[in-house]
């Protein structure tokens, strides 16, 4: 609009407080300068001719950074790590002290490293990720629980278990988290929302603990692994009683794949194929265009969610490689462990279904 006039708020109060005048070396910073420079122009006028003003259009910077994160959210579910890294490196040249961008770069470097075999390139990516996270903890103000978490994982992946333990021990235990405390002290809708959030988060945690226990303590006992993996599946079945699993479809696919592997180890091929079929169905449900490729939130109907969309952030949908779950399953089906069932009609049907949805992202 050509007749737009910006009226700066609290102009008199700010001018009185700063008391700009010539001859005293007046200096000021205006972080919301924009095109009108309402406060800044008055301060310069009153401190002329030797007053100086550093103008920063913070709002435009925030808009630019928001667009960067929006692009990252488009890249993340497709595993386009090289594009994300290039985007972030360019952005950090412009905003070298933006810790959100630095943290995102550390995360994407870690994601790319996770998909690589051990070697010099993987180590280089891990080392850079660690260096960035260490810098954030050293330089950025405030608490750094998320950064400490990421750093503990990176130390562990790099083989530095002592550093990983030392870093992890700086974090509070689960009973001291804000979410747990808030669920005890809030009232009304705030409390209900916190309780639902805690249930979903602890369910996710319980699922991962079952899986890690199966793969560590019982790694050579497939019969006990199956029991634990089924317990992990039950957690999601309790959470989503209407079976609209949304993002959890990928988790369920992974669990049924693990069950399939355990049945194969026991040479129970019929149950292995049943588990593999379930894994494929959940992978396909996750890879459907309206859910995964467009990166939209899932809408649940369970009593816990009550049609609230699932959290849809870069971490939740970030992939370690540039292909979807169906493609990943197809690649895994080439493994020799499936030779005993490869000619089975059910195996061929599973393969054909996955081929319809498999996709590699460019």
PyMOL commands that set and color helices and strands:
alter all, ss='L'
color gray80, all
select helices_A, chain A and resi 11-18+38-47+58-76+81-94+99-114+120-139+145-157+161-168+174-176+178-185+188-216+222-239+248-265+269-287+314-317+325-332+336-338+345-357
alter helices_A, ss='H'
color red, helices_A
select strands_A, chain A and resi 27-30+52-55
alter strands_A, ss='S'
color yellow, strands_A
deselect
rebuild
show_as cartoon
